[in-house]
Amino acid sequence: MLQLPAVLSDRGSRYAVSGGAAAGRAEVDDFLKALKRDRKFARATHNTWAVLLSDGTPIKGDDGESGAGMVILRMLERADLRDHVIVVTRWYGGTKLGGDRFRRVQDCVRAYLEARRAG
């Protein structure tokens, strides 16, 4: 599991991003369970995720952050990254971000993809 615990903050909301191999829904569920063993992540407001399976099947979960899973999925498709789940975690800071929340999700996924490439 690659984890970037403090990618950014915006108006009090804090973001982290995590990811790892997942070749199906059961592996995604196992990944999420492992992530949430850390109480910090279990208590997060949202753990939004997506995975693009090797056969092209998209699977996503918004965890209350409507539309955010699709943002992650589109970035996975552009990067052609398959069988790899990415989870963007948000701890709500008290101020609604509106459409900026999607930009923050993109920023997190971009940081994850760069860190993964760097090695």
Number of C-alpha atoms within 10 A of each C-alpha: 12 14 17 17 13 12 18 16 15 15 11 13 18 18 24 24 26 22 25 18 16 21 17 18 14 10 16 25 12 12 20 19 12 13 19 15 10 10 9 10 19 16 12 16 16 21 28 25 26 26 32 25 18 15 9 12 11 18 17 22 20 19 15 12 15 11 15 25 25 19 19 28 23 16 16 23 14 8 11 12 16 19 21 19 29 31 30 27 25 24 18 18 14 9 10 13 16 8 8 11 17 19 14 22 23 18 16 25 25 17 17 23 17 11 13 13 8 7 7
